[in-house]
Amino acid sequence: MEHLLQFVWKHKLFPLTPLHTTQGQTVEVIDPGLPNPDAGPDFFNAKIKIDGILWVGNVEIHVHASDWKRHHHHQDRAYDSVILHVASDIDAETFRTDGTPIPQMELHYPPYLLDNYRELIETSHYPACYRLIPRLPKLLLHSWLSSLQTERFEQKTQRIQAQLTQSKGDWEQAFFLTLARNFGFGTNSDAFEQWAQTIPLQAVNKHRDNLFQIEAIFFGQAGLLQELPSDDYSAQLTKEYAYLAHKFELQPSEHLRWKMLRMRPGNFPHVRIAQLANLYHRSQGMLSQLLLASTVKELRDLLRGGTSLYWLTHYVFGESSPARPKTLSDASIDLLIINTVVPFLYAYGKHKGEERLTERAGNLLEQLKPENNYIIRLWKECGLQAAHAGDSQALIQLKKNYCDTKKCLFCRIGYEYFKKKEG
């Protein structure tokens, strides 16, 4: 229950009686400090008066005071800056690495807070706070969704930075990896990302003006040219891939697991790879073009794509089907904008220190309709409706990073729930 005690400290939910250290010194908490999400003391830069003397430093919180020694803080210089140790059970003294004692204060959480916490954590309803949401001020919800959207931007930026590191600083390569993953649209996302990692873009760029050769590399690396039944087109692709594989020393991945069971034919990996090949063929400097686009219409036009003629009458190799264009739907394109273009726009803006790009990322989300998935429908049933894609991204962040991990103590809706003494 250490997190609950930290919650009490952070929001100064102290008893009405005066606070004292275990040695009887008066304690006045002027500023509880900033929560530390990383290693080290729990709160930084707290301001506390102990017996009328102002102290500025860090605060550590435990359930049992003996946890200080159990966690080896008495041997860690990072904790020498602690000015107050707070615990609900003072069962031991605490010392810095030089042996000097640290003032301690006993603190308990109010009974109603524990009751509300247990109700949230143990309830079978989802989300647990569903009863409170309709009664919350719209301004509070809007502010929280705005913060969650920024948090999601930052989280996606970290993933892009990881892709950038893997791509040795090549933004186009990192973009291709992310775009390919999102072309899997969930079901085949992992396979698409693994496939994209085998594509040597520098080699592909030398044949970018030839869609047939791009398809040969893309399908060959995907391990889809070994399929049966075959036909003249796939046989030609196989021959071309053999030539290009020899030229560029390529090896198809043997570990890709493409999923097609209970999937609409338009979502088959063959079709998606054909669309991606066509998009790559006609887009020189794809990332640059997308970063320059300022409206949803421009982005949709760039991503609309299509396929080579063969795929107008095929969903897989060797099996013909009624002629039908294999272009991406607006809904699919919008998902690519939300999950690929917008995060890259934000990440690139932060990297370059260009605020206009990060602002454009937010503006684009506000131009798009909210996503339609079970998470968004769930929140709508609770009275929390997304007005645009920025809201839906925030609600996805709320569920995945707070509700699913039971981090109610760190959620603003949870905070409102906790402070209700009647539950």
Secondary structure, DSSP 8 states (H G I E B T S, - for coil): -HHHHHHHHHTT---SS-EEBTTS-EEEEEE--EE--SSS-SEEEEEEEETTEEEEEEEEEEEETTHHHHTTGGG-GGGTTEEEEEEEE--S--B-TTS-B--EEE----HHHHHHHHHHHH-SSSSTTTTTGGGS-HHHHHHHHHHHHHHHHHHHHHHHHHHHHHTTT-HHHHHHHHHHHHHTTTTTHHHHHHHHTT--HHHHHTTTT-HHHHHHHHHHHTT-TT-SS--HHHHHHHHHHHHHHHHHT----S------TT--GGGSHHHHHHHHHHHHHH-TTHHHHHHH--SHHHHHHHH-----GGGGGEEETTEE---------HHHHHHHIIIIIHHHHHHHHHHHT-HHHHHHHHHHHHHS----SHHHHHHHHTT---SSHHHHHHHHHHIIIIITTT-GGGSHHHHHHHT-TT-
